[in-house]
Amino acid sequence: MSTAVLRRSVSSGHGAAGARITSRTGTKLYEFARGLPGCHPASPAEVRAYSFTSAIVAQYHGPVEPKKQIEIQLGHMCNNRCVFCVSGQETARGNAGPLDVAPMIAAITTAYREGHRKLTLLGGEPTLQPGFLEVVRHAVGLGFEEIVVFTNGAKTAREAFLDEILATGGNFTWRISIQGATEEAHERTTLKDGSFSRIVRTMEALARKGERLTVNMCVVQSNYASVAAFPALLARFGVSQLHLDMVRPLDAGQRTEDELRAMIPRYSDMVPALTEMVGGFPEGFDVNVGNLPYCIAPHLARVIHHDGEHTVTIAMDGAGELSRPWDKYLVKRRDKSKPASCRTCVFESRCSGVFEAYRHFHGTDELVPVSLERLRAIDPERRFLALHLRPLLGALARWQPPAPFAHVTATETGDAEVTLAITGLDGGSARRSAELCPQTPGAAPDAGPRLTVALRPPRGGAGSFDHFSVHVLELPADRAVAREGLRALWAELARQGHQVLHPLGDDAAIGVARSVGARLARLRERAPFPALVWRDVRVLEEGRRAEATFEGPAGERATVWLMEANGRATGGYRVDAGEATPALVEGLRAIMEALRGRPEVVATAAS
């Protein structure tokens, strides 16, 4: 009897190696240590990065992923004094100033040579660096496909300076740091009079010039209540994205406990303003809230994110020294943890918990696990299809695929996608393991045949149930093996009781004549048909003929056949079992109507 191993991801980085916060004099005020009561920490080696688009497994200081984003942090020099940021504090203390441009140029050149094509320039305030324009010109000359400028909009309020940047010919995205959706909230956070009006002038100029605008805000006590004003503010400038991120205490510099307490709001207090903000944006606007635990506002789960696209960061210090590249989001999780009760939450594998300083000030009573039943109530559209499929994946762990297949690996590759890889073992070994790995991409031993499918929202695909569809991504070279593997998988999925809209048939593994495939696609688009269950699709005569079997409510059965012969498409039906009941007649009439949508179809009444 084989054993199925259910492996849960620890991608959230539960716990930290230790986070220390010091006063301005350097005296330790308190320390957050790994292994706090109620935490379930993970070592850095256990922490994995999750990417919705690329399914990357990343380790600390791992190899740079080609064609991903790289950030170059151009020092800490800044002209704002934001209450949450180390850069303004370091500038005020005289520890941040102009940097030598040569190491910046070298870092960008290396990044391009290693395959990166998207570059983000940030600080501090990157535009304050005397070498900023030289860096931009060099990046454009190298051929970076996109350059993101992360700016507080102060220096760029001078349109002549903005024009110098645009004259380099780069493809820019402007990431504007707005620290409050109103002038009062913004300047209460930046501690800089006039900073809001300069941002507005920058955005007006960029909008006139047709530039791509996005906005970022760090959520703190002084600005969270203002966020409901963002929809009206951003609509004026054609902003395409808004990202809010919960303040990270370790990025705040050296702060006293009183300063941190005044900075970090209780997450539950934010929910009304966040709800109003999200509701104020038009459908489809890209708004996301970073590092808010899903359970705080599960009705906003669709806009909540932890981590982001795989990003490598290189920083420069005051001496012009380059840091070693690090994975941005792995590092940002090192001071976070969750109580053990979070293990039962459906969002557990994609939520990285709360910062240790937050836990110190506010505790974890707010963190109430979201059950599958609650998810069904708040997500009737199944935006989080991958989470809704968890029970199905649990049942699939007990499935024995047919030889020569042996392994089943399930990977959540997006909110609404799960990828299943069915693979074999050397020598036809009877040993089998099944790994269900939500969010953490994994792979069974790369031996023997490999069959890969994706489970996505219903309709479309090679086969579909009422709650999800099956899309074939990869097939073994032996198509007979592929067909048997697909049929066995479909039978196991159907055993879970979902309603079939259209079945996964032979044509998913075996090529069919073009006109036959086109008409099968037409039937799948229109399925299901009144009172009939579509049971199967068989491919015959080397792909020139396909037979689709339908069954009525009384067990009556009919076959619809599609054929291409001598360049001519024909088709028809026959009753195989039972009487031609009204239900069967009505269903066949709907099928013939669907087929008539294709002018090449010639329907006949017999095989």
C-alpha positions as CSV (number, residue, x, y, z in Angstrom):
1,M,0.0,0.0,0.0
2,S,1.6,3.3,-1.1
3,T,1.7,6.3,1.2
4,A,0.7,9.8,0.1
5,V,2.6,12.6,1.7
6,L,0.7,15.9,2.1
7,R,3.4,18.6,2.2
8,R,2.3,22.0,3.2
9,S,4.3,25.0,2.2
10,V,6.1,27.1,4.8
11,S,6.5,29.9,2.4
12,S,5.3,32.4,4.9
13,G,8.5,32.4,6.9
14,H,7.0,31.8,10.3
15,G,9.2,33.3,12.9
16,A,12.5,35.2,12.6
17,A,16.1,34.6,13.5
18,G,15.8,37.6,15.8
19,A,14.7,41.2,15.3
20,R,16.2,43.9,17.6
21,I,15.0,47.4,17.9
22,T,17.3,50.0,19.5
23,S,16.9,53.5,20.7
24,R,18.7,56.5,19.3
25,T,21.5,56.0,21.7
26,G,21.9,52.4,20.6
27,T,20.6,51.0,23.9
28,K,18.5,47.8,23.4
29,L,14.9,48.5,24.3
30,Y,13.5,45.0,23.6
31,E,14.3,42.1,21.4
32,F,12.0,39.8,19.4
33,A,13.5,36.3,19.5
34,R,12.8,33.3,17.4
35,G,10.6,30.7,19.1
36,L,8.2,33.0,20.9
37,P,5.4,31.1,22.6
38,G,2.7,30.2,20.1
39,C,4.8,30.7,17.1
40,H,5.8,28.0,14.6
41,P,9.1,29.4,13.1
42,A,10.9,28.2,10.1
43,S,14.6,28.3,9.3
44,P,15.7,30.4,6.2
45,A,16.3,27.1,4.4
46,E,12.7,26.2,4.8
47,V,11.4,29.5,3.5
48,R,10.4,29.5,-0.1
49,A,9.4,32.3,-2.4
50,Y,6.0,32.1,-4.2
51,S,5.5,33.8,-7.5
52,F,2.0,33.8,-9.2
53,T,3.5,33.9,-12.6
54,S,6.7,31.9,-12.6
55,A,6.6,29.4,-9.8
56,I,10.1,30.1,-8.7
57,V,11.8,28.4,-5.7
58,A,14.2,30.8,-4.2
59,Q,16.7,30.6,-1.4
60,Y,18.6,33.2,0.5
61,H,21.4,34.6,-1.7
62,G,20.4,32.1,-4.4
63,P,21.3,32.5,-8.1
64,V,19.9,35.6,-9.8
65,E,16.8,34.6,-11.8
66,P,17.2,35.7,-15.4
67,K,14.8,38.2,-16.9
68,K,13.4,39.1,-13.5
69,Q,13.3,42.5,-11.8
70,I,16.4,43.9,-10.1
71,E,16.4,46.9,-7.8
72,I,19.4,49.2,-7.3
73,Q,19.0,51.1,-4.1
74,L,20.9,54.4,-4.7
75,G,21.7,55.1,-1.1
76,H,19.6,56.7,1.7
77,M,19.8,60.4,0.8
78,C,16.2,61.8,0.9
79,N,14.5,65.2,1.2
80,N,11.5,63.8,3.2
81,R,11.5,62.7,6.8
82,C,8.8,60.0,6.7
83,V,8.0,58.7,10.2
84,F,8.4,55.1,9.0
85,C,11.6,55.3,7.0
86,V,15.2,54.8,7.8
87,S,16.3,57.0,4.8
88,G,15.1,60.3,6.1
89,Q,16.5,59.5,9.5
90,E,19.9,58.7,8.2
91,T,19.9,61.8,6.0
92,A,18.9,64.0,9.0
93,R,21.8,62.5,11.0
94,G,24.3,63.3,8.2
95,N,24.9,59.6,7.4
96,A,23.5,59.7,3.8
97,G,24.9,61.7,1.0
98,P,26.0,61.7,-2.7
99,L,27.4,58.4,-3.9
100,D,30.0,57.5,-6.5
101,V,28.3,56.7,-9.8
102,A,30.9,54.0,-10.8
103,P,29.6,51.2,-8.6
104,M,26.0,51.9,-9.7
105,I,27.0,51.7,-13.4
106,A,28.9,48.4,-12.6
107,A,25.9,46.9,-10.8
108,I,23.5,47.7,-13.6
109,T,25.9,46.4,-16.3
110,T,26.3,43.1,-14.4
111,A,22.5,42.8,-13.9
112,Y,21.9,43.2,-17.6
113,R,24.7,40.8,-18.5
114,E,23.0,38.2,-16.2
115,G,19.7,38.5,-18.0
116,H,17.7,41.1,-16.2
117,R,15.6,43.3,-18.3
118,K,13.5,45.2,-15.7
119,L,15.3,47.7,-13.5
120,T,14.0,49.7,-10.5
121,L,15.9,52.7,-9.2
122,L,15.0,53.6,-5.6
123,G,16.5,55.1,-2.5
124,G,16.1,57.1,-0.3
125,E,15.2,59.5,-3.1
126,P,17.1,58.3,-6.2
127,T,16.7,61.5,-8.2
128,L,18.8,63.4,-5.6
129,Q,21.9,61.5,-6.5
130,P,24.2,63.6,-8.7
131,G,24.8,60.6,-10.9
132,F,21.1,59.7,-11.4
133,L,20.8,60.9,-15.0
134,E,24.1,59.1,-15.9
135,V,22.7,55.9,-14.4
136,V,19.5,56.3,-16.4
137,R,21.3,56.9,-19.7
138,H,23.5,53.9,-19.1
139,A,20.5,51.6,-18.4
140,V,18.7,52.8,-21.5
141,G,21.8,52.3,-23.6
142,L,22.2,48.8,-22.3
143,G,18.7,48.0,-23.5
144,F,16.7,47.5,-20.3
145,E,13.1,46.9,-21.4
146,E,11.5,48.8,-18.5
147,I,13.0,51.2,-16.0
148,V,10.9,51.9,-12.8
149,V,11.7,55.1,-11.1
150,F,10.6,55.0,-7.4
151,T,10.3,58.7,-6.4
152,N,8.7,61.0,-3.9
153,G,8.0,63.5,-6.7
154,A,9.9,66.4,-5.2
155,K,12.7,67.0,-7.7
156,T,10.6,65.8,-10.6
157,A,8.1,68.7,-9.9
158,R,10.6,70.7,-11.9
159,E,9.4,69.9,-15.4
160,A,12.8,70.7,-17.0
161,F,14.4,67.9,-14.9
162,L,11.6,65.6,-15.9
163,D,12.2,66.3,-19.5
164,E,15.9,65.5,-19.1
165,I,14.9,62.0,-17.9
166,L,12.4,61.4,-20.6
167,A,14.9,62.6,-23.3
168,T,17.0,59.5,-22.6
169,G,14.4,57.5,-24.5
170,G,13.8,54.9,-21.8
171,N,10.5,53.0,-21.3
172,F,9.6,54.3,-17.8
173,T,7.2,53.4,-15.2
174,W,6.9,56.0,-12.4
175,R,6.3,54.7,-8.9
176,I,5.1,57.7,-7.0
177,S,5.4,57.5,-3.2
178,I,2.3,59.2,-1.9
179,Q,2.2,58.9,1.9
180,G,-1.4,59.9,2.4
181,A,-4.3,60.4,0.0
182,T,-4.9,63.9,1.3
183,E,-2.5,66.8,1.8
184,E,-2.9,66.7,5.6
185,A,-2.3,63.0,5.9
186,H,0.7,63.0,3.5
187,E,2.5,65.8,5.1
188,R,1.7,64.5,8.6
189,T,3.6,61.4,7.5
190,T,6.5,62.9,5.5
191,L,7.0,65.7,8.0
192,K,7.7,68.0,5.0
193,D,5.6,71.0,4.2
194,G,4.8,71.4,0.5
195,S,5.6,67.8,-0.3
196,F,2.1,67.0,-1.4
197,S,1.8,69.9,-3.9
198,R,5.1,68.9,-5.5
199,I,3.8,65.3,-6.0
200,V,0.7,66.7,-7.6
201,R,2.8,68.8,-10.0
202,T,4.9,65.8,-10.9
203,M,1.8,63.6,-11.6
204,E,0.2,66.4,-13.7
205,A,3.2,66.6,-15.8
206,L,3.7,62.9,-16.2
207,A,0.0,62.5,-17.1
208,R,0.3,65.2,-19.8
209,K,3.2,63.4,-21.3
210,G,1.4,60.1,-21.4
211,E,3.7,58.4,-18.9
212,R,2.8,55.2,-17.0
213,L,2.0,56.1,-13.4
214,T,1.7,53.9,-10.4
215,V,1.5,54.8,-6.7
216,N,2.8,53.3,-3.5
217,M,2.0,54.1,0.2
218,C,3.3,52.7,3.4
219,V,0.4,52.3,5.8
220,V,1.0,53.9,9.2
221,Q,-1.1,55.4,12.0
222,S,-0.9,58.9,10.5
223,N,-2.3,58.1,7.0
224,Y,-4.4,55.0,7.0
225,A,-7.7,56.9,7.6
226,S,-7.1,58.9,4.4
227,V,-7.0,56.0,1.9
228,A,-10.7,56.3,1.0
229,A,-9.7,59.4,-0.9
230,F,-7.4,57.6,-3.2
231,P,-9.9,56.7,-6.0
232,A,-10.8,60.3,-6.6
233,L,-7.2,61.5,-6.4
234,L,-5.7,58.9,-8.7
235,A,-8.4,59.2,-11.3
236,R,-7.2,62.7,-12.1
237,F,-3.9,61.4,-13.4
238,G,-4.7,58.1,-15.0
239,V,-2.8,56.1,-12.4
240,S,-2.8,52.4,-13.3
241,Q,-2.0,50.8,-10.0
242,L,-2.0,51.5,-6.3
243,H,0.0,49.4,-3.8
244,L,-0.4,49.9,0.0
245,D,2.0,48.1,2.2
246,M,1.8,47.6,6.0
247,V,4.7,49.4,7.7
248,R,7.7,47.1,8.4
249,P,9.3,48.1,11.7
250,L,12.8,46.9,10.7
251,D,12.7,49.4,7.8
252,A,12.0,52.3,10.2
253,G,15.5,52.9,11.4
254,Q,16.3,53.4,15.1
255,R,13.1,54.1,16.9
256,T,12.0,54.2,20.5
257,E,9.2,52.0,21.6
258,D,6.9,55.0,21.9
259,E,7.7,56.0,18.3
260,L,6.9,52.5,17.0
261,R,3.7,52.3,19.0
262,A,2.6,55.6,17.5
263,M,3.5,54.4,14.0
264,I,1.9,51.0,13.9
265,P,-1.9,51.0,13.7
266,R,-4.0,48.0,14.7
267,Y,-4.9,46.2,11.5
268,S,-8.6,45.8,12.4
269,D,-9.0,49.5,12.7
270,M,-8.0,50.0,9.1
271,V,-10.7,47.7,7.6
272,P,-13.5,50.3,7.2
273,A,-11.2,52.8,5.3
274,L,-9.7,50.0,3.2
275,T,-13.2,48.7,2.3
276,E,-14.4,52.1,1.2
277,M,-11.2,52.6,-0.8
278,V,-11.4,49.3,-2.7
279,G,-15.1,49.9,-3.4
280,G,-14.4,53.3,-4.8
281,F,-12.2,52.1,-7.6
282,P,-13.7,50.9,-10.9
283,E,-13.8,47.2,-11.6
284,G,-10.5,46.0,-12.9
285,F,-8.4,48.8,-11.3
286,D,-5.1,47.2,-10.0
287,V,-5.2,47.9,-6.3
288,N,-3.4,45.7,-3.8
289,V,-2.7,45.7,-0.1
290,G,0.5,44.2,1.0
291,N,1.1,42.2,4.2
292,L,-2.3,42.6,5.7
293,P,-3.3,39.2,7.1
294,Y,-6.1,37.8,5.1
295,C,-8.2,36.9,8.1
296,I,-8.4,40.6,9.1
297,A,-10.4,41.4,6.0
298,P,-11.3,38.2,4.2
299,H,-13.8,40.1,2.0
300,L,-10.9,42.0,0.6
301,A,-8.8,38.9,0.0
302,R,-8.7,39.4,-3.8
303,V,-6.6,42.6,-3.3
304,I,-4.3,41.3,-0.5
305,H,-0.9,40.1,-1.3
306,H,2.2,38.9,0.6
307,D,5.4,39.2,-1.2
308,G,5.6,40.1,-4.9
309,E,7.3,39.3,-8.2
310,H,10.7,37.7,-7.7
311,T,13.0,40.7,-7.1
312,V,16.8,40.8,-6.4
313,T,18.0,43.9,-4.6
314,I,21.4,45.5,-4.5
315,A,22.0,48.4,-2.1
316,M,24.8,50.9,-1.9
317,D,26.1,52.2,1.5
318,G,27.6,55.6,2.3
319,A,31.1,54.4,1.2
320,G,29.9,53.4,-2.2
321,E,30.1,49.7,-1.4
322,L,27.7,47.4,-3.1
323,S,25.8,44.9,-1.0
324,R,25.6,41.3,-1.9
325,P,22.4,40.7,-4.0
326,W,19.5,39.4,-1.9
327,D,16.0,38.2,-2.5
328,K,13.8,41.1,-1.5
329,Y,10.8,39.2,-0.2
330,L,12.7,36.5,1.5
331,V,14.5,39.1,3.5
332,K,11.3,41.0,4.3
333,R,9.8,38.0,5.9
334,R,12.5,37.4,8.4
335,D,10.9,39.4,11.2
336,K,7.4,37.9,10.8
337,S,5.6,35.1,12.6
338,K,2.1,33.5,13.1
339,P,0.4,31.8,16.0
340,A,0.0,28.1,15.7
341,S,-3.8,28.5,15.2
342,C,-3.0,29.9,11.7
343,R,-2.3,26.4,10.5
344,T,-6.0,25.8,10.0
345,C,-6.6,28.9,7.9
346,V,-7.2,28.4,4.2
347,F,-4.9,31.3,3.5
348,E,-2.1,29.9,5.7
349,S,0.3,29.0,2.9
350,R,0.1,32.4,1.2
351,C,0.1,34.6,4.3
352,S,3.3,35.5,6.0
353,G,1.7,36.6,9.3
354,V,2.5,39.7,11.3
355,F,5.7,41.5,12.2
356,E,7.1,40.8,15.6
357,A,6.8,44.4,16.6
358,Y,3.1,44.3,15.7
359,R,2.7,41.2,17.8
360,H,4.4,43.0,20.7
361,F,2.1,46.0,20.6
362,H,-1.2,44.5,19.4
363,G,-1.0,40.7,20.1
364,T,-2.6,38.2,17.8
365,D,-6.2,38.0,19.0
366,E,-7.3,39.5,15.7
367,L,-5.9,36.5,13.7
368,V,-8.9,34.2,13.4
369,P,-8.4,31.4,10.9
370,V,-10.6,31.5,7.8
371,S,-12.3,28.1,7.3
372,L,-13.2,26.6,3.9
373,E,-16.9,27.1,4.7
374,R,-16.3,30.8,5.3
375,L,-14.3,31.1,2.1
376,R,-17.2,29.6,0.2
377,A,-19.5,32.3,1.7
378,I,-17.2,35.3,0.9
379,D,-16.0,34.0,-2.4
380,P,-19.0,32.7,-4.3
381,E,-17.3,33.6,-7.6
382,R,-14.4,31.3,-6.7
383,R,-11.7,33.9,-7.4
384,F,-9.6,31.7,-5.1
385,L,-10.3,28.5,-7.0
386,A,-7.0,27.0,-5.9
387,L,-8.1,27.2,-2.3
388,H,-11.6,25.8,-3.0
389,L,-9.9,22.8,-4.7
390,R,-8.0,21.8,-1.5
391,P,-10.5,19.0,-0.6
392,L,-10.3,17.7,-4.1
393,L,-6.5,17.7,-3.9
394,G,-6.7,15.9,-0.5
395,A,-8.8,13.2,-2.2
396,L,-6.4,13.0,-5.1
397,A,-3.5,12.3,-2.7
398,R,-5.1,8.8,-2.2
399,W,-5.3,8.1,-5.9
400,Q,-3.0,5.5,-7.5
401,P,-2.3,6.6,-11.1
402,P,-2.0,3.7,-13.6
403,A,1.5,2.4,-14.5
404,P,3.8,3.6,-15.8
405,F,2.9,6.7,-13.8
406,A,3.8,6.8,-10.1
407,H,4.0,10.4,-8.7
408,V,1.4,13.1,-8.4
409,T,2.5,16.6,-7.6
410,A,0.0,19.4,-7.2
411,T,1.2,23.0,-7.2
412,E,-0.9,26.2,-6.7
413,T,0.4,28.3,-9.6
414,G,-2.1,31.2,-9.0
415,D,-5.2,32.2,-7.2
416,A,-7.3,30.3,-9.8
417,E,-4.9,27.6,-11.0
418,V,-3.5,24.4,-9.7
419,T,-1.0,22.4,-11.8
420,L,-1.0,18.6,-11.6
421,A,2.2,16.8,-12.7
422,I,1.9,13.0,-13.1
423,T,5.2,11.4,-13.5
424,G,6.8,7.9,-13.6
425,L,9.7,6.2,-11.8
426,D,12.7,4.4,-13.2
427,G,12.3,0.7,-13.7
428,G,8.6,0.7,-13.3
429,S,8.9,0.7,-9.5
430,A,5.7,0.2,-7.6
431,R,6.8,2.8,-5.1
432,R,4.6,5.9,-5.3
433,S,4.4,9.2,-3.5
434,A,2.0,12.1,-3.9
435,E,3.0,15.5,-2.9
436,L,0.4,18.2,-2.6
437,C,2.4,21.4,-2.3
438,P,0.2,24.5,-2.1
439,Q,2.1,27.5,-3.4
440,T,5.6,25.9,-3.2
441,P,6.5,24.5,-6.6
442,G,8.0,21.0,-6.5
443,A,8.7,18.2,-8.8
444,A,8.7,14.4,-8.6
445,P,11.8,12.6,-9.8
446,D,12.3,13.4,-13.5
447,A,12.1,9.9,-14.8
448,G,9.7,8.1,-17.1
449,P,6.6,9.7,-18.7
450,R,5.4,13.1,-17.6
451,L,1.8,14.3,-17.9
452,T,0.9,17.9,-16.8
453,V,-2.5,19.5,-16.6
454,A,-3.8,22.7,-15.1
455,L,-7.1,23.0,-13.2
456,R,-8.7,26.4,-14.0
457,P,-12.1,28.0,-13.8
458,P,-14.9,26.1,-15.5
459,R,-15.7,26.0,-19.2
460,G,-13.0,25.8,-21.8
461,G,-10.1,23.4,-21.6
462,A,-10.0,19.8,-22.8
463,G,-12.6,18.9,-20.2
464,S,-14.7,20.8,-17.7
465,F,-16.8,20.2,-14.6
466,D,-19.1,22.8,-13.1
467,H,-16.5,24.1,-10.7
468,F,-13.2,23.7,-12.7
469,S,-11.8,22.8,-16.1
470,V,-8.8,20.7,-17.1
471,H,-6.2,22.1,-19.5
472,V,-3.5,19.8,-20.9
473,L,-0.1,21.3,-20.7
474,E,2.4,18.5,-21.4
475,L,2.0,14.9,-22.7
476,P,4.3,11.9,-22.8
477,A,5.7,11.0,-26.2
478,D,3.7,7.8,-26.2
479,R,0.2,9.0,-26.9
480,A,-1.4,5.7,-25.9
481,V,0.2,6.2,-22.4
482,A,-1.0,9.8,-22.5
483,R,-4.5,8.8,-23.3
484,E,-4.7,6.2,-20.5
485,G,-3.2,8.6,-18.0
486,L,-5.7,11.3,-18.9
487,R,-8.7,8.9,-18.8
488,A,-7.6,7.7,-15.4
489,L,-7.2,11.2,-14.0
490,W,-10.6,12.3,-15.4
491,A,-12.2,9.3,-13.9
492,E,-10.7,10.1,-10.5
493,L,-11.8,13.7,-10.7
494,A,-15.3,12.7,-11.8
495,R,-15.5,10.4,-8.8
496,Q,-15.5,13.4,-6.5
497,G,-19.1,14.2,-7.5
498,H,-18.8,17.3,-9.7
499,Q,-21.2,17.8,-12.6
500,V,-19.6,17.2,-16.0
501,L,-20.0,20.0,-18.5
502,H,-17.9,18.3,-21.2
503,P,-15.6,15.4,-20.8
504,L,-11.8,15.0,-21.3
505,G,-11.7,12.7,-24.3
506,D,-9.3,11.0,-26.6
507,D,-8.7,14.2,-28.6
508,A,-6.8,15.7,-25.6
509,A,-4.0,13.2,-26.3
510,I,-4.6,12.2,-30.0
511,G,-4.6,14.6,-32.9
512,V,-7.8,14.9,-34.9
513,A,-8.6,16.4,-38.3
514,R,-8.9,20.1,-38.3
515,S,-12.6,20.2,-39.1
516,V,-13.3,17.5,-36.5
517,G,-11.4,19.4,-33.8
518,A,-13.2,22.7,-34.7
519,R,-16.6,21.1,-34.3
520,L,-15.7,19.4,-31.0
521,A,-14.5,22.9,-29.8
522,R,-17.9,24.3,-30.8
523,L,-19.7,21.6,-28.8
524,R,-17.6,22.3,-25.8
525,E,-18.3,26.0,-26.0
526,R,-22.1,25.3,-26.0
527,A,-22.1,22.5,-23.4
528,P,-24.0,21.3,-21.4
529,F,-27.0,20.4,-23.5
530,P,-30.5,20.1,-22.1
531,A,-31.1,17.0,-20.0
532,L,-28.1,15.2,-21.4
533,V,-24.8,14.2,-19.8
534,W,-21.8,14.2,-22.2
535,R,-20.0,11.0,-21.2
536,D,-17.1,10.6,-23.6
537,V,-15.2,11.4,-26.8
538,R,-13.5,8.7,-28.8
539,V,-11.1,9.3,-31.7
540,L,-11.1,6.8,-34.6
541,E,-9.6,6.3,-38.0
542,E,-6.4,8.1,-37.3
543,G,-8.1,11.2,-36.2
544,R,-10.5,11.6,-39.1
545,R,-13.5,10.6,-37.0
546,A,-14.6,11.4,-33.5
547,E,-17.6,10.0,-31.6
548,A,-19.2,11.9,-28.7
549,T,-21.5,9.9,-26.4
550,F,-24.4,11.5,-24.6
551,E,-26.7,10.0,-22.0
552,G,-30.3,11.0,-21.0
553,P,-32.0,11.0,-17.6
554,A,-33.6,7.5,-18.2
555,G,-30.3,5.9,-19.3
556,E,-31.1,6.4,-23.0
557,R,-27.9,7.0,-25.0
558,A,-26.9,8.5,-28.3
559,T,-23.6,9.0,-30.2
560,V,-22.9,12.1,-32.2
561,W,-20.2,11.4,-34.8
562,L,-18.0,13.9,-36.7
563,M,-15.9,13.0,-39.7
564,E,-13.7,14.4,-42.4
565,A,-13.4,12.4,-45.6
566,N,-12.0,13.6,-49.0
567,G,-11.8,17.1,-47.6
568,R,-15.5,17.1,-46.7
569,A,-16.9,17.4,-43.2
570,T,-19.9,15.3,-42.3
571,G,-21.6,14.4,-39.1
572,G,-24.7,12.8,-37.6
573,Y,-26.0,10.8,-34.7
574,R,-27.4,7.5,-33.7
575,V,-29.4,6.2,-30.8
576,D,-27.5,3.4,-29.1
577,A,-29.6,2.5,-26.1
578,G,-33.2,3.1,-25.0
579,E,-35.9,5.0,-26.7
580,A,-35.7,8.4,-28.5
581,T,-37.3,10.1,-25.5
582,P,-38.3,13.7,-25.6
583,A,-35.3,14.6,-23.4
584,L,-33.0,12.8,-25.8
585,V,-34.6,14.5,-28.8
586,E,-34.4,18.0,-27.2
587,G,-30.7,17.4,-26.3
588,L,-29.8,16.2,-29.8
589,R,-31.6,19.1,-31.4
590,A,-29.5,21.5,-29.3
591,I,-26.3,19.6,-30.3
592,M,-27.2,19.8,-34.0
593,E,-28.0,23.5,-33.6
594,A,-24.5,24.1,-32.2
595,L,-22.9,22.2,-35.0
596,R,-24.8,24.2,-37.7
597,G,-22.9,27.2,-36.4
598,R,-20.0,25.8,-38.5
599,P,-20.8,26.0,-42.3
600,E,-18.7,22.9,-43.1
601,V,-21.0,20.6,-41.1
602,V,-23.2,18.2,-43.1
603,A,-25.4,16.5,-40.5
604,T,-26.9,13.1,-41.3
605,A,-29.2,10.8,-39.3
606,A,-27.1,7.7,-39.3
607,S,-23.5,6.5,-39.1
